[in-house]
Amino acid sequence: MSNLEMNKRNADIPNSAKKARKNGKVPGVLYGKKINNLLFEVGELELAHEIGVNGEHGVISFDLDGEEHKGLIKEVQRDPVTNKIIHLDLEELKGKNKIISSVPIHYVGEDYINQRGIVLQKEKDSVKVECSVENLPKHIDFNVGSGNVGSVYKFGDLEVASEISILDDLNSVIASISYERKTVSDEMDEIEESAASE
């Protein structure tokens, strides 16, 4: 797989980020221990494809001035209207050091719960982990399909590989199951129906 091609952006040029976007590029910042907030730009379509493959918290390989680098995606900013990527924050990865990143939690079985007339209340949609670059998952699947009203799930219930450490408090609640919340109009309908049947 070919690396993303990135070019340095000149910080001295006014509105360089705006100009990059006009030319179909996404402006970004790369930071690391030996890099002092290097500004870059990258092709919008190529970046969108890469994020589609690796996720918004993944690791991407890229070429910058002919040198190969790896970077951990720290933040992807999107336009609230078009959902296009408008800015990218990357942290350079060096050697075999462990990284800390947020990984999305995919709740599996939620549709099954909803069919039974109960609701999954999600408190968290991601978990903070520490692991090597190679072991960073795109997401963590968590099956809630067998849950019932009153079930409470915590970070400690997530199953991850032994090479991955969860940094969040294992006792913090990530989701719970409760009865479906009814709107006021639903309750009024039920009251009227029971009154009519009497």
ABEGO torsion letter per residue (X at the ends): XBBBBBBBBBAABBGAAAAAAAAGBBBBBBBBAABBGBBBBBBAAAAAAAAAAAEAABBBBBBBGGBBBBBBBABBBBBAAAGBBABBBBBBBBEABBBBBBBBBBBBGAAAAAAAGBBBBBABABBBBBBBAAABBABBBBBAAABBBGBBBBAAABBBBAABBBABBAABBABBBBBBBBBAAAAAAAAAAAAAAX
